[in-house]
Amino acid sequence: MKDTLSWNSIIIGLANNGFEDGALNIFHAMLCSQEVTFLGVLVACTNRQLVHEGLDHFESMKSVHNLERQIKHYGCVVDLLGRAGQLAQTLRFITEMPIAPDPVVWRILPGACKTHGNVAIAEVVTKKLSSLHGKW
């Protein structure tokens, strides 16, 4: 556990400080991958806009590593797709999540809509957030 914590700290530190390639290289070299490790990897993919690789890692959590994806992992994918301008796909991803998206997940999308100038999806998300107000 101690070794995993150290590796996770290194990966997340690299991913959050502009060394995304280093974070991904360390991840690929690791023998043991856990849920928190994937958060760092997904952040690295998001920061580098590596959409395909990020989605592959997200899928591999369950199919290869037999790990349970948590709401934070789904939020990372929403951020990944949103930053890449894939707003319709992002909205579809949120609505098709097997776990209920919380307001944090929904709040990721308006910023991406603003960045990419998509008023229509921003309005859909705003209505959804209004309907969630008070339920969380």
Chimera marker file (.cmm) of the C-alpha trace (Angstrom):
<marker_set name="trace">
<marker id="1" x="0.000" y="0.000" z="0.000" r="1" g="1" b="0" radius="0.5"/>
<marker id="2" x="2.818" y="2.399" z="0.869" r="1" g="1" b="0" radius="0.5"/>
<marker id="3" x="4.424" y="1.912" z="-2.553" r="1" g="1" b="0" radius="0.5"/>
<marker id="4" x="1.107" y="2.472" z="-4.315" r="1" g="1" b="0" radius="0.5"/>
<marker id="5" x="0.515" y="5.676" z="-2.361" r="1" g="1" b="0" radius="0.5"/>
<marker id="6" x="3.948" y="6.948" z="-3.380" r="1" g="1" b="0" radius="0.5"/>
<marker id="7" x="3.403" y="6.128" z="-7.048" r="1" g="1" b="0" radius="0.5"/>
<marker id="8" x="-0.047" y="7.719" z="-6.990" r="1" g="1" b="0" radius="0.5"/>
<marker id="9" x="1.379" y="10.881" z="-5.421" r="1" g="1" b="0" radius="0.5"/>
<marker id="10" x="4.075" y="11.098" z="-8.074" r="1" g="1" b="0" radius="0.5"/>
<marker id="11" x="1.616" y="10.556" z="-10.936" r="1" g="1" b="0" radius="0.5"/>
<marker id="12" x="-0.879" y="13.105" z="-9.617" r="1" g="1" b="0" radius="0.5"/>
<marker id="13" x="1.891" y="15.603" z="-8.849" r="1" g="1" b="0" radius="0.5"/>
<marker id="14" x="3.314" y="15.306" z="-12.347" r="1" g="1" b="0" radius="0.5"/>
<marker id="15" x="-0.144" y="15.504" z="-13.956" r="1" g="1" b="0" radius="0.5"/>
<marker id="16" x="-1.046" y="18.672" z="-12.051" r="1" g="1" b="0" radius="0.5"/>
<marker id="17" x="2.260" y="20.451" z="-12.708" r="1" g="1" b="0" radius="0.5"/>
<marker id="18" x="2.662" y="20.269" z="-16.461" r="1" g="1" b="0" radius="0.5"/>
<marker id="19" x="4.466" y="16.935" z="-16.704" r="1" g="1" b="0" radius="0.5"/>
<marker id="20" x="1.641" y="14.887" z="-18.183" r="1" g="1" b="0" radius="0.5"/>
<marker id="21" x="3.941" y="12.763" z="-20.327" r="1" g="1" b="0" radius="0.5"/>
<marker id="22" x="5.944" y="11.794" z="-17.251" r="1" g="1" b="0" radius="0.5"/>
<marker id="23" x="2.745" y="10.883" z="-15.393" r="1" g="1" b="0" radius="0.5"/>
<marker id="24" x="1.632" y="8.647" z="-18.244" r="1" g="1" b="0" radius="0.5"/>
<marker id="25" x="5.071" y="7.038" z="-18.573" r="1" g="1" b="0" radius="0.5"/>
<marker id="26" x="5.155" y="6.177" z="-14.879" r="1" g="1" b="0" radius="0.5"/>
<marker id="27" x="1.625" y="4.790" z="-15.056" r="1" g="1" b="0" radius="0.5"/>
<marker id="28" x="2.559" y="2.510" z="-17.944" r="1" g="1" b="0" radius="0.5"/>
<marker id="29" x="5.576" y="1.275" z="-15.984" r="1" g="1" b="0" radius="0.5"/>
<marker id="30" x="3.558" y="0.433" z="-12.881" r="1" g="1" b="0" radius="0.5"/>
<marker id="31" x="2.528" y="-3.106" z="-12.146" r="1" g="1" b="0" radius="0.5"/>
<marker id="32" x="-0.353" y="-2.237" z="-9.832" r="1" g="1" b="0" radius="0.5"/>
<marker id="33" x="-3.051" y="0.245" z="-10.786" r="1" g="1" b="0" radius="0.5"/>
<marker id="34" x="-5.753" y="1.426" z="-8.417" r="1" g="1" b="0" radius="0.5"/>
<marker id="35" x="-8.683" y="3.800" z="-8.657" r="1" g="1" b="0" radius="0.5"/>
<marker id="36" x="-6.721" y="6.823" z="-7.434" r="1" g="1" b="0" radius="0.5"/>
<marker id="37" x="-3.940" y="6.100" z="-9.924" r="1" g="1" b="0" radius="0.5"/>
<marker id="38" x="-6.451" y="6.407" z="-12.725" r="1" g="1" b="0" radius="0.5"/>
<marker id="39" x="-7.491" y="9.843" z="-11.480" r="1" g="1" b="0" radius="0.5"/>
<marker id="40" x="-3.942" y="11.065" z="-12.073" r="1" g="1" b="0" radius="0.5"/>
<marker id="41" x="-3.796" y="9.382" z="-15.462" r="1" g="1" b="0" radius="0.5"/>
<marker id="42" x="-7.141" y="10.838" z="-16.535" r="1" g="1" b="0" radius="0.5"/>
<marker id="43" x="-6.047" y="14.320" z="-15.403" r="1" g="1" b="0" radius="0.5"/>
<marker id="44" x="-2.851" y="13.951" z="-17.445" r="1" g="1" b="0" radius="0.5"/>
<marker id="45" x="-4.858" y="12.920" z="-20.512" r="1" g="1" b="0" radius="0.5"/>
<marker id="46" x="-7.259" y="15.828" z="-19.959" r="1" g="1" b="0" radius="0.5"/>
<marker id="47" x="-4.459" y="18.387" z="-19.654" r="1" g="1" b="0" radius="0.5"/>
<marker id="48" x="-2.859" y="17.115" z="-22.884" r="1" g="1" b="0" radius="0.5"/>
<marker id="49" x="-6.232" y="16.657" z="-24.622" r="1" g="1" b="0" radius="0.5"/>
<marker id="50" x="-5.440" y="12.999" z="-25.249" r="1" g="1" b="0" radius="0.5"/>
<marker id="51" x="-9.096" y="12.078" z="-25.693" r="1" g="1" b="0" radius="0.5"/>
<marker id="52" x="-8.624" y="8.656" z="-27.255" r="1" g="1" b="0" radius="0.5"/>
<marker id="53" x="-5.986" y="7.604" z="-24.729" r="1" g="1" b="0" radius="0.5"/>
<marker id="54" x="-8.036" y="8.950" z="-21.823" r="1" g="1" b="0" radius="0.5"/>
<marker id="55" x="-11.119" y="7.036" z="-22.931" r="1" g="1" b="0" radius="0.5"/>
<marker id="56" x="-9.022" y="3.899" z="-23.384" r="1" g="1" b="0" radius="0.5"/>
<marker id="57" x="-7.706" y="4.196" z="-19.821" r="1" g="1" b="0" radius="0.5"/>
<marker id="58" x="-11.207" y="4.839" z="-18.496" r="1" g="1" b="0" radius="0.5"/>
<marker id="59" x="-12.529" y="1.721" z="-20.244" r="1" g="1" b="0" radius="0.5"/>
<marker id="60" x="-9.558" y="-0.368" z="-19.122" r="1" g="1" b="0" radius="0.5"/>
<marker id="61" x="-10.330" y="0.343" z="-15.485" r="1" g="1" b="0" radius="0.5"/>
<marker id="62" x="-13.169" y="-2.157" z="-15.616" r="1" g="1" b="0" radius="0.5"/>
<marker id="63" x="-12.289" y="-4.389" z="-18.551" r="1" g="1" b="0" radius="0.5"/>
<marker id="64" x="-8.577" y="-4.903" z="-17.817" r="1" g="1" b="0" radius="0.5"/>
<marker id="65" x="-7.986" y="-3.941" z="-14.186" r="1" g="1" b="0" radius="0.5"/>
<marker id="66" x="-11.392" y="-4.956" z="-12.796" r="1" g="1" b="0" radius="0.5"/>
<marker id="67" x="-11.670" y="-1.662" z="-10.905" r="1" g="1" b="0" radius="0.5"/>
<marker id="68" x="-14.906" y="0.050" z="-9.985" r="1" g="1" b="0" radius="0.5"/>
<marker id="69" x="-15.206" y="3.455" z="-11.652" r="1" g="1" b="0" radius="0.5"/>
<marker id="70" x="-16.278" y="6.175" z="-9.242" r="1" g="1" b="0" radius="0.5"/>
<marker id="71" x="-18.004" y="9.510" z="-9.799" r="1" g="1" b="0" radius="0.5"/>
<marker id="72" x="-14.612" y="11.280" z="-9.873" r="1" g="1" b="0" radius="0.5"/>
<marker id="73" x="-13.505" y="9.127" z="-12.815" r="1" g="1" b="0" radius="0.5"/>
<marker id="74" x="-16.679" y="9.991" z="-14.708" r="1" g="1" b="0" radius="0.5"/>
<marker id="75" x="-16.075" y="13.652" z="-13.897" r="1" g="1" b="0" radius="0.5"/>
<marker id="76" x="-12.586" y="13.412" z="-15.381" r="1" g="1" b="0" radius="0.5"/>
<marker id="77" x="-14.009" y="12.002" z="-18.613" r="1" g="1" b="0" radius="0.5"/>
<marker id="78" x="-16.591" y="14.807" z="-18.729" r="1" g="1" b="0" radius="0.5"/>
<marker id="79" x="-13.745" y="17.319" z="-18.347" r="1" g="1" b="0" radius="0.5"/>
<marker id="80" x="-11.658" y="15.476" z="-20.963" r="1" g="1" b="0" radius="0.5"/>
<marker id="81" x="-14.423" y="15.519" z="-23.570" r="1" g="1" b="0" radius="0.5"/>
<marker id="82" x="-15.573" y="19.036" z="-22.708" r="1" g="1" b="0" radius="0.5"/>
<marker id="83" x="-12.125" y="20.603" z="-22.989" r="1" g="1" b="0" radius="0.5"/>
<marker id="84" x="-11.702" y="18.891" z="-26.347" r="1" g="1" b="0" radius="0.5"/>
<marker id="85" x="-14.897" y="20.570" z="-27.572" r="1" g="1" b="0" radius="0.5"/>
<marker id="86" x="-16.850" y="17.336" z="-27.891" r="1" g="1" b="0" radius="0.5"/>
<marker id="87" x="-19.843" y="18.854" z="-26.138" r="1" g="1" b="0" radius="0.5"/>
<marker id="88" x="-22.637" y="16.723" z="-27.606" r="1" g="1" b="0" radius="0.5"/>
<marker id="89" x="-20.652" y="13.593" z="-26.755" r="1" g="1" b="0" radius="0.5"/>
<marker id="90" x="-20.027" y="14.993" z="-23.267" r="1" g="1" b="0" radius="0.5"/>
<marker id="91" x="-23.735" y="15.572" z="-22.660" r="1" g="1" b="0" radius="0.5"/>
<marker id="92" x="-24.553" y="12.080" z="-23.952" r="1" g="1" b="0" radius="0.5"/>
<marker id="93" x="-21.837" y="10.604" z="-21.718" r="1" g="1" b="0" radius="0.5"/>
<marker id="94" x="-23.346" y="12.317" z="-18.651" r="1" g="1" b="0" radius="0.5"/>
<marker id="95" x="-26.898" y="11.222" z="-19.418" r="1" g="1" b="0" radius="0.5"/>
<marker id="96" x="-25.803" y="7.624" z="-20.042" r="1" g="1" b="0" radius="0.5"/>
<marker id="97" x="-23.630" y="7.233" z="-16.939" r="1" g="1" b="0" radius="0.5"/>
<marker id="98" x="-24.526" y="4.070" z="-14.990" r="1" g="1" b="0" radius="0.5"/>
<marker id="99" x="-24.368" y="6.079" z="-11.762" r="1" g="1" b="0" radius="0.5"/>
<marker id="100" x="-26.315" y="9.282" z="-11.180" r="1" g="1" b="0" radius="0.5"/>
<marker id="101" x="-24.222" y="12.315" z="-12.100" r="1" g="1" b="0" radius="0.5"/>
<marker id="102" x="-23.930" y="14.715" z="-9.202" r="1" g="1" b="0" radius="0.5"/>
<marker id="103" x="-23.989" y="18.517" z="-9.549" r="1" g="1" b="0" radius="0.5"/>
<marker id="104" x="-20.184" y="18.575" z="-9.626" r="1" g="1" b="0" radius="0.5"/>
<marker id="105" x="-20.226" y="16.535" z="-12.843" r="1" g="1" b="0" radius="0.5"/>
<marker id="106" x="-22.941" y="18.742" z="-14.341" r="1" g="1" b="0" radius="0.5"/>
<marker id="107" x="-21.014" y="21.918" z="-13.412" r="1" g="1" b="0" radius="0.5"/>
<marker id="108" x="-18.034" y="20.894" z="-15.531" r="1" g="1" b="0" radius="0.5"/>
<marker id="109" x="-19.922" y="21.287" z="-18.791" r="1" g="1" b="0" radius="0.5"/>
<marker id="110" x="-20.955" y="24.993" z="-18.722" r="1" g="1" b="0" radius="0.5"/>
<marker id="111" x="-17.318" y="26.116" z="-18.715" r="1" g="1" b="0" radius="0.5"/>
<marker id="112" x="-16.606" y="23.970" z="-21.753" r="1" g="1" b="0" radius="0.5"/>
<marker id="113" x="-19.726" y="25.355" z="-23.449" r="1" g="1" b="0" radius="0.5"/>
<marker id="114" x="-18.490" y="28.892" z="-22.812" r="1" g="1" b="0" radius="0.5"/>
<marker id="115" x="-15.007" y="28.089" z="-24.112" r="1" g="1" b="0" radius="0.5"/>
<marker id="116" x="-16.372" y="26.512" z="-27.279" r="1" g="1" b="0" radius="0.5"/>
<marker id="117" x="-19.335" y="28.873" z="-27.759" r="1" g="1" b="0" radius="0.5"/>
<marker id="118" x="-22.147" y="26.335" z="-27.471" r="1" g="1" b="0" radius="0.5"/>
<marker id="119" x="-25.130" y="28.163" z="-26.002" r="1" g="1" b="0" radius="0.5"/>
<marker id="120" x="-27.655" y="25.398" z="-26.735" r="1" g="1" b="0" radius="0.5"/>
<marker id="121" x="-25.947" y="22.756" z="-24.594" r="1" g="1" b="0" radius="0.5"/>
<marker id="122" x="-25.192" y="25.354" z="-21.907" r="1" g="1" b="0" radius="0.5"/>
<marker id="123" x="-28.939" y="26.059" z="-21.649" r="1" g="1" b="0" radius="0.5"/>
<marker id="124" x="-29.729" y="22.334" z="-21.306" r="1" g="1" b="0" radius="0.5"/>
<marker id="125" x="-27.158" y="21.993" z="-18.532" r="1" g="1" b="0" radius="0.5"/>
<marker id="126" x="-28.370" y="25.133" z="-16.754" r="1" g="1" b="0" radius="0.5"/>
<marker id="127" x="-31.917" y="23.754" z="-16.695" r="1" g="1" b="0" radius="0.5"/>
<marker id="128" x="-30.657" y="20.442" z="-15.347" r="1" g="1" b="0" radius="0.5"/>
<marker id="129" x="-28.659" y="22.165" z="-12.612" r="1" g="1" b="0" radius="0.5"/>
<marker id="130" x="-31.724" y="24.236" z="-11.677" r="1" g="1" b="0" radius="0.5"/>
<marker id="131" x="-33.785" y="21.064" z="-11.332" r="1" g="1" b="0" radius="0.5"/>
<marker id="132" x="-31.108" y="19.549" z="-9.080" r="1" g="1" b="0" radius="0.5"/>
<marker id="133" x="-30.963" y="22.588" z="-6.799" r="1" g="1" b="0" radius="0.5"/>
<marker id="134" x="-31.895" y="21.499" z="-3.312" r="1" g="1" b="0" radius="0.5"/>
<marker id="135" x="-31.652" y="17.771" z="-4.064" r="1" g="1" b="0" radius="0.5"/>
<marker id="136" x="-27.997" y="17.541" z="-3.099" r="1" g="1" b="0" radius="0.5"/>
<link id1="1" id2="2" r="1" g="1" b="0" radius="0.2"/>
<link id1="2" id2="3" r="1" g="1" b="0" radius="0.2"/>
<link id1="3" id2="4" r="1" g="1" b="0" radius="0.2"/>
<link id1="4" id2="5" r="1" g="1" b="0" radius="0.2"/>
<link id1="5" id2="6" r="1" g="1" b="0" radius="0.2"/>
<link id1="6" id2="7" r="1" g="1" b="0" radius="0.2"/>
<link id1="7" id2="8" r="1" g="1" b="0" radius="0.2"/>
<link id1="8" id2="9" r="1" g="1" b="0" radius="0.2"/>
<link id1="9" id2="10" r="1" g="1" b="0" radius="0.2"/>
<link id1="10" id2="11" r="1" g="1" b="0" radius="0.2"/>
<link id1="11" id2="12" r="1" g="1" b="0" radius="0.2"/>
<link id1="12" id2="13" r="1" g="1" b="0" radius="0.2"/>
<link id1="13" id2="14" r="1" g="1" b="0" radius="0.2"/>
<link id1="14" id2="15" r="1" g="1" b="0" radius="0.2"/>
<link id1="15" id2="16" r="1" g="1" b="0" radius="0.2"/>
<link id1="16" id2="17" r="1" g="1" b="0" radius="0.2"/>
<link id1="17" id2="18" r="1" g="1" b="0" radius="0.2"/>
<link id1="18" id2="19" r="1" g="1" b="0" radius="0.2"/>
<link id1="19" id2="20" r="1" g="1" b="0" radius="0.2"/>
<link id1="20" id2="21" r="1" g="1" b="0" radius="0.2"/>
<link id1="21" id2="22" r="1" g="1" b="0" radius="0.2"/>
<link id1="22" id2="23" r="1" g="1" b="0" radius="0.2"/>
<link id1="23" id2="24" r="1" g="1" b="0" radius="0.2"/>
<link id1="24" id2="25" r="1" g="1" b="0" radius="0.2"/>
<link id1="25" id2="26" r="1" g="1" b="0" radius="0.2"/>
<link id1="26" id2="27" r="1" g="1" b="0" radius="0.2"/>
<link id1="27" id2="28" r="1" g="1" b="0" radius="0.2"/>
<link id1="28" id2="29" r="1" g="1" b="0" radius="0.2"/>
<link id1="29" id2="30" r="1" g="1" b="0" radius="0.2"/>
<link id1="30" id2="31" r="1" g="1" b="0" radius="0.2"/>
<link id1="31" id2="32" r="1" g="1" b="0" radius="0.2"/>
<link id1="32" id2="33" r="1" g="1" b="0" radius="0.2"/>
<link id1="33" id2="34" r="1" g="1" b="0" radius="0.2"/>
<link id1="34" id2="35" r="1" g="1" b="0" radius="0.2"/>
<link id1="35" id2="36" r="1" g="1" b="0" radius="0.2"/>
<link id1="36" id2="37" r="1" g="1" b="0" radius="0.2"/>
<link id1="37" id2="38" r="1" g="1" b="0" radius="0.2"/>
<link id1="38" id2="39" r="1" g="1" b="0" radius="0.2"/>
<link id1="39" id2="40" r="1" g="1" b="0" radius="0.2"/>
<link id1="40" id2="41" r="1" g="1" b="0" radius="0.2"/>
<link id1="41" id2="42" r="1" g="1" b="0" radius="0.2"/>
<link id1="42" id2="43" r="1" g="1" b="0" radius="0.2"/>
<link id1="43" id2="44" r="1" g="1" b="0" radius="0.2"/>
<link id1="44" id2="45" r="1" g="1" b="0" radius="0.2"/>
<link id1="45" id2="46" r="1" g="1" b="0" radius="0.2"/>
<link id1="46" id2="47" r="1" g="1" b="0" radius="0.2"/>
<link id1="47" id2="48" r="1" g="1" b="0" radius="0.2"/>
<link id1="48" id2="49" r="1" g="1" b="0" radius="0.2"/>
<link id1="49" id2="50" r="1" g="1" b="0" radius="0.2"/>
<link id1="50" id2="51" r="1" g="1" b="0" radius="0.2"/>
<link id1="51" id2="52" r="1" g="1" b="0" radius="0.2"/>
<link id1="52" id2="53" r="1" g="1" b="0" radius="0.2"/>
<link id1="53" id2="54" r="1" g="1" b="0" radius="0.2"/>
<link id1="54" id2="55" r="1" g="1" b="0" radius="0.2"/>
<link id1="55" id2="56" r="1" g="1" b="0" radius="0.2"/>
<link id1="56" id2="57" r="1" g="1" b="0" radius="0.2"/>
<link id1="57" id2="58" r="1" g="1" b="0" radius="0.2"/>
<link id1="58" id2="59" r="1" g="1" b="0" radius="0.2"/>
<link id1="59" id2="60" r="1" g="1" b="0" radius="0.2"/>
<link id1="60" id2="61" r="1" g="1" b="0" radius="0.2"/>
<link id1="61" id2="62" r="1" g="1" b="0" radius="0.2"/>
<link id1="62" id2="63" r="1" g="1" b="0" radius="0.2"/>
<link id1="63" id2="64" r="1" g="1" b="0" radius="0.2"/>
<link id1="64" id2="65" r="1" g="1" b="0" radius="0.2"/>
<link id1="65" id2="66" r="1" g="1" b="0" radius="0.2"/>
<link id1="66" id2="67" r="1" g="1" b="0" radius="0.2"/>
<link id1="67" id2="68" r="1" g="1" b="0" radius="0.2"/>
<link id1="68" id2="69" r="1" g="1" b="0" radius="0.2"/>
<link id1="69" id2="70" r="1" g="1" b="0" radius="0.2"/>
<link id1="70" id2="71" r="1" g="1" b="0" radius="0.2"/>
<link id1="71" id2="72" r="1" g="1" b="0" radius="0.2"/>
<link id1="72" id2="73" r="1" g="1" b="0" radius="0.2"/>
<link id1="73" id2="74" r="1" g="1" b="0" radius="0.2"/>
<link id1="74" id2="75" r="1" g="1" b="0" radius="0.2"/>
<link id1="75" id2="76" r="1" g="1" b="0" radius="0.2"/>
<link id1="76" id2="77" r="1" g="1" b="0" radius="0.2"/>
<link id1="77" id2="78" r="1" g="1" b="0" radius="0.2"/>
<link id1="78" id2="79" r="1" g="1" b="0" radius="0.2"/>
<link id1="79" id2="80" r="1" g="1" b="0" radius="0.2"/>
<link id1="80" id2="81" r="1" g="1" b="0" radius="0.2"/>
<link id1="81" id2="82" r="1" g="1" b="0" radius="0.2"/>
<link id1="82" id2="83" r="1" g="1" b="0" radius="0.2"/>
<link id1="83" id2="84" r="1" g="1" b="0" radius="0.2"/>
<link id1="84" id2="85" r="1" g="1" b="0" radius="0.2"/>
<link id1="85" id2="86" r="1" g="1" b="0" radius="0.2"/>
<link id1="86" id2="87" r="1" g="1" b="0" radius="0.2"/>
<link id1="87" id2="88" r="1" g="1" b="0" radius="0.2"/>
<link id1="88" id2="89" r="1" g="1" b="0" radius="0.2"/>
<link id1="89" id2="90" r="1" g="1" b="0" radius="0.2"/>
<link id1="90" id2="91" r="1" g="1" b="0" radius="0.2"/>
<link id1="91" id2="92" r="1" g="1" b="0" radius="0.2"/>
<link id1="92" id2="93" r="1" g="1" b="0" radius="0.2"/>
<link id1="93" id2="94" r="1" g="1" b="0" radius="0.2"/>
<link id1="94" id2="95" r="1" g="1" b="0" radius="0.2"/>
<link id1="95" id2="96" r="1" g="1" b="0" radius="0.2"/>
<link id1="96" id2="97" r="1" g="1" b="0" radius="0.2"/>
<link id1="97" id2="98" r="1" g="1" b="0" radius="0.2"/>
<link id1="98" id2="99" r="1" g="1" b="0" radius="0.2"/>
<link id1="99" id2="100" r="1" g="1" b="0" radius="0.2"/>
<link id1="100" id2="101" r="1" g="1" b="0" radius="0.2"/>
<link id1="101" id2="102" r="1" g="1" b="0" radius="0.2"/>
<link id1="102" id2="103" r="1" g="1" b="0" radius="0.2"/>
<link id1="103" id2="104" r="1" g="1" b="0" radius="0.2"/>
<link id1="104" id2="105" r="1" g="1" b="0" radius="0.2"/>
<link id1="105" id2="106" r="1" g="1" b="0" radius="0.2"/>
<link id1="106" id2="107" r="1" g="1" b="0" radius="0.2"/>
<link id1="107" id2="108" r="1" g="1" b="0" radius="0.2"/>
<link id1="108" id2="109" r="1" g="1" b="0" radius="0.2"/>
<link id1="109" id2="110" r="1" g="1" b="0" radius="0.2"/>
<link id1="110" id2="111" r="1" g="1" b="0" radius="0.2"/>
<link id1="111" id2="112" r="1" g="1" b="0" radius="0.2"/>
<link id1="112" id2="113" r="1" g="1" b="0" radius="0.2"/>
<link id1="113" id2="114" r="1" g="1" b="0" radius="0.2"/>
<link id1="114" id2="115" r="1" g="1" b="0" radius="0.2"/>
<link id1="115" id2="116" r="1" g="1" b="0" radius="0.2"/>
<link id1="116" id2="117" r="1" g="1" b="0" radius="0.2"/>
<link id1="117" id2="118" r="1" g="1" b="0" radius="0.2"/>
<link id1="118" id2="119" r="1" g="1" b="0" radius="0.2"/>
<link id1="119" id2="120" r="1" g="1" b="0" radius="0.2"/>
<link id1="120" id2="121" r="1" g="1" b="0" radius="0.2"/>
<link id1="121" id2="122" r="1" g="1" b="0" radius="0.2"/>
<link id1="122" id2="123" r="1" g="1" b="0" radius="0.2"/>
<link id1="123" id2="124" r="1" g="1" b="0" radius="0.2"/>
<link id1="124" id2="125" r="1" g="1" b="0" radius="0.2"/>
<link id1="125" id2="126" r="1" g="1" b="0" radius="0.2"/>
<link id1="126" id2="127" r="1" g="1" b="0" radius="0.2"/>
<link id1="127" id2="128" r="1" g="1" b="0" radius="0.2"/>
<link id1="128" id2="129" r="1" g="1" b="0" radius="0.2"/>
<link id1="129" id2="130" r="1" g="1" b="0" radius="0.2"/>
<link id1="130" id2="131" r="1" g="1" b="0" radius="0.2"/>
<link id1="131" id2="132" r="1" g="1" b="0" radius="0.2"/>
<link id1="132" id2="133" r="1" g="1" b="0" radius="0.2"/>
<link id1="133" id2="134" r="1" g="1" b="0" radius="0.2"/>
<link id1="134" id2="135" r="1" g="1" b="0" radius="0.2"/>
<link id1="135" id2="136" r="1" g="1" b="0" radius="0.2"/>
</marker_set>
